[in-house]
Amino acid sequence: MDSMHCWIELDKGALIRNYRFFVSRLGHERVAPVLKSNAYGHGLPELYEMLKEEKPSWICVNYLFEGVKLRKMGFDGRVLVVGPLLGQELNQAVGAGLDVTIGNEELLSAWISMETKPTAHIKFNSGMCRQGFNPDDSDALGKRLLAHKNHIAGASTHFANVEDVTDSEFAMQQLKYLESVKSCWQGLGFKLMYHAASSASSMIISESHLDLCRVGVSLYGLWPSPLTRLSYAKLYPQLAPLEPVLRWKTRITTLRDLKGGEFVGYGCTFKASRPMKIAVISVGYFEGYPRIAGNDSRSFVLVRSKRCPLVGRICMNMMMIDVSSLEQVRVGDEVTLLGKDGDEVVSADDLAAWSQTINYEVVTCLNPQIPRVVLEGEGG
């Protein structure tokens, strides 16, 4: 914790319980933890080390280099690169034994031309309009790929509208598109796995489970959206026991007494209406705290189990908080930016609301240089 003035604590017990919840729901062979984007900001090396004792059959990543890193850390299960690749990266995928996602003609042509190929999963666009081939072309595409079928492990799609609605009609239509591909390709002699589910659909659309579920944000104890939580509550008598894995902390570095009428921070956007005490903490937008959160009057951090509002604009490496309500406060006191302190909690959803974004962005934007500390015994 000496390289920066803030640190991230990772609760291993919470992670394992989250993972086992999905295993109990979906089956061990079907759960594919998604460790892309630095494990959703939690730290790829730390998350893998915490998870490896569970021996996941699959791990999904976005970039080829993430898969290579997992191999260097000793993971010998299946690694699926779900993000787009360039043709020149395919040889490296072969060398690392990675499965790749192919969802455009350029990559497919490069893959077909290879003498030694990485195992492929063919992606179909069922409504996301991002990566993927047209399901209507599945017959022609399948016939073109028959000569290479021993190098194809799966076919997949990605849901576009599960988290933002309580009505799964669009998702069910997407599943029908993938089912049409499955029917066509089975008729051509392909024996593949089919997958579409992410965290939200894994929890609320049982028809989406298929052969593999790519569990991302909820592995880390975060609900994909408030509507996903609501949908789950309508389906099941007990809410899924998701536990946030991450806590983000720093310390007070400066205390200052203000007179009424004094301004705080850039642009003089905050003016003290009374005498007050403020604290400076060494976190700003470089570390990943959203600058826009300082514009929301609801925003706060936790000091000595009390809510302390943000005041003034968030700076690159510092922010100011109001500690006037604390009876005792001193330089060096611990500050919780995300997580629980006593009976109070500041969640990724809170920070997302203050920042007009989603919890995914809050955690994935945490600076990778922030030290990650694994709490081995947390929660048992």
N, C-alpha and C positions, 0 to 999 in steps of 0.2 A: 504493500500500500504506500510505497515511498515515491512512486513515479508521478502520481497526480494527487491532488488534495481531495479526491473522492474515490469511492470504491463501490463495487457491486457484490452483494452477497447472494449466493445461490444455494437454495435449500434442496439438498439431494433427496431427502425424504419426500418432499412434495413432488418432485419430478418423478420418482419411482411410483408413487401412488397414482399420479395422473396416467402414467404409461400403463400400469396394471389395470386401471379402470377401462382403458380402451382394449387391452388384451382380453379382459373378461367379457367385454361386449362384442368384440369382433373376432377373437381368436388370434393366437400368437402369430401364425403364418400370414395373416392378413394385414397386420399393423405395420405400416411403413413410416417411422418417425421422420419428419422433415427437419433437417438441420441446416437448411439454406440460410443465406444472409447472416452469417456468423451465428447460426442457431437462433434466429429471430432476435439478434442483438445480445443474447445471453453469453455467447462465447462458444465457438465450435469445439475447440479442444476440451474445454471444461465439461461441456454437455456430453460429449462422447464418452469421456472418462467416467462420468456419473452414470451413464446409461449402459455401458458395455457389459456389466455383470448380468443384465437382463437378456443378453444375447439376441438382439433383434435380428430377424431374418433379412430385413431390408432397411436401408436408409436412403432417403431422397435428399438431393442437393440441387442447387440451381446451376452452379458453375462447375466446369471440369476440374478446376484447381481444388475445389472443395472435396471432390471425390478422391483426388490424388492424396490430399492431406489425410483423409480417413484411412486410406491404405497405408500410409506411412505410420499412422498411429496404431495399426494392427488390425483394423476391421477386415474380416475375411468373408463377411456375408455379401449379399447383393447390394450394389449401389446404383441407384437410378438417377441420372442427370435429367431433371425435368425441364431445364431451361434450354433455349436455342443454342446450337453450336455452329461453328464454321467448319467447312469441309476439312481444312488443314488440321483441325483438332482431333479428328477421328482416330488417327494413328496413336495418339497419346491415350485415348480411351481404351484402345486395344491393349496397350502396354499395362494399363492399370486395372484391366479387367472390369470396366464400368459398362453398365447398360446405358444406352443413349436414347433420347427422344427425338424422333424425326417427324417434323411437321411442315416441311416445305420442299419444293421440288429441287432446289439447289443442293440441299443437304442430302436428299434422297439419291440424287444422281451421283454425288461424290461417294456415298456409301455403297451403291451398287457397283461402282467401278473398282472398289477395293478387292484385292485378292484375299486378305485376311480382314474380317469385318468385326467391329464390336457388336454385341447383341443389341438389337433395336426394339423399341416400342413405337409403333406408328400412331401418331396423334391425329385425331379427327376434330374438326371444328363443328360443334353442335349448337353454337349460338354465342360463343365468346368473341369470335372474329379476331383472334390474336394469332395463335399457332394452329396448324392443323389442316388436313385435307378435307375436301367436301365428302360427306357420307354418300352422296349420290354417285360419287365416282368410285365407290368401294369395289365394285365388280371388276372394272378395268384395272384399278390399282392392284387388287389382289392377284389377278392373272399375270400382271407384270412382275409381281414379287414371288410367284410360285417357285421359281428357280432358287430363291434365296430364303425360303421359309424356315430352314433350319437355323437361320441366324436372327429370326424374329421371335421375341418372347411374348410380346403383348400389343394390345391396342388400347388407346386411352382417349379420354376427353376431359374437359375441365368445366365445372359449373360456373355460370355467369350470374345467376340470380337466386342464390339460396339465403345468403346472410341478410339481405336487405328487405326481405319479405317474409310473411307468415304463410303465404300461399305458395306451394311447391309446384304449381302447374308448369312453369317454364322449365324447371329442373326435370320434371317427368318427361317433358317433350325431348329434352336433351338425351335422357336415358333411352328413349325410343330410337333416336338416331344411332346411338351406339349399339343398341340391340339389333338394328338393321344391318350394321356392319358385321356383327358377330354371326348373324344368320347367314349372310352372304359368304363370309370367309370360312365358316365351318363347312359350308357346301363345297367350297373349293379345296378343302382338305387341310386347312390351317388348324393347329391345336395351340391356342394362345390363352393367355390370361387377359382379362379385361378389367379396366379400373377407371374410376371417375371421382370417387369420394375424397373430399377434404375434411377438415375438422367438423364444420357445420353439418354437412350431409351425412357424415359418419354418425352423428348424434341424432339427427331428426328425420332422415330418409333411409329407412332400412333397405329399400329397393336398390339403393346406390352402392351397397357394400361390395357386391361382385367378388372379385378375386384379390383385391388389394385396396387398402384405404390409406391415403397419404395424409397422415395426421400432423398438422402443423401447429397453429397458434395455441390450440387447446392442450397440447402436450406440455406447454409452459404455464398452464393454469389460467389462461385467459379465454373468456367467451368470445367467439367470433364477432358477435354483435348482440345488443340488447334484444333484438327480435329473435335471434337464435335461442337465447335463454328463455324467452317467452314461449316460443314454439315447443321447446323441450318440456317446459313446465306443463303445457297442455297435454303432452303425450304421456308423461310419466309422473307417478305420485311423489317421487323424491327428486330433487334437483341433482344433476351430476356433481360429484364432489371434487370439482376442479380447485386446485390450490396454486396461487401464484408462486412461481419458483424464485423470482427475482426481487431483491430489495436494493435500492440505490441510496447511498449515504454520503455525507460530507461532514465538515465541521465548521463552526463559526470561527472566522479569522480576525474579525474586527467588530467592536461595539462602539456605537456613537449615540450621544444624546442630541436630540434636535429641539430647537425652539419652534414654537408655532410660527408658520410663515416660511420656513426654510424648504428648499426644494431638494429632491433626491433624484440623481441619475441624469442620463442623457436627455436632452430636450426639455428638461424641467417639467416632465409630465406628472410628477407627484409633488404636491405641496402639503406639508404638515399643517393640519388644522388646529393642532394643539401640541404641547410638549410631548415628545415620544422618544422611545429608544429603538434604534434599528441595529441590525446585525448584517454584516457582509459575509457571504459564503462563497467559496471558490468553485462555483459551477456556473457555466453560461451556455450559450448556444454552441460553442465549440465542443463542449462535453456532451451535447445532445439534448439540453433542455430547450424546448421550443421557445423562441423569442416571443412569439405571439401570446404565449400563456400569461405574460406580464400585463396584458391589456384586459384580462378578465378579472373582475372584482372578486370572483369566487376563489381564485387560486391561492393555495397555501402549501406550506411544508410543515413538518412536525418537529418540535423541539421540546424535550422533557414531557412527551406525551400530550402536547398542546398544539393546536393549530396556530400557525404564525403566517399572516397574509404576506404575499409578495407586494413590494412597493417599488415604483419606478420601473424603467425599462430594464430588461434582462440584457446584460452585457456579454461580450465574447467569452469571458472567463469568470465573471462574477455576477452575483445578483444580491439584492437587498431585501430583507424581510423585517417585518414589524414584530419586535419581541417585547413591546410595552406591557403586555398582559402577564408576562412571566415574573414571578416573585424573585426567582434567582436565575441568573443567566450569566455565563462567562465564556471568554474565548476558549475554544477547544471543545465546547459542547457539541455532541453529535446531532446531526440534522438528518432527518429522513425525507428524502425527495420522492421516493416510491416505496411503499410497503407499510408495515404496521409498526406502531410505537405505542405500547400500552393498549388502551381501548380505542385509539384512533387509527385510521387507515387513510393513506392517500394512494389510490389505485391508478393503474395505467389508463383505466377508463375515465377517471377524474381528469388526469392530465390531458387526455385526448379531447375531452369536452371543452376544457379551457383553451385548447389549441386549435379547435375546429378541425379535428382530424380523427383518426381511429387508433385504437390501442396498438395495432400492428406497427404503425409508423413511429409511435412513441418508443417502443422497445428496440426496433431495428435501427433507429437513428442514434442509439447510444454509442459513444465513441469507442472503437475497439481497443484504444490504448488504456481505457479505464481498467485498473486491476480487477479481476474476478476472483472472489474468495469462495471456495466450496465449503459449506458447512456440513460436514460428514454426518454428524449425529442428529441433525435437525429433524424432529418429528418421528424418528425411529424408522 
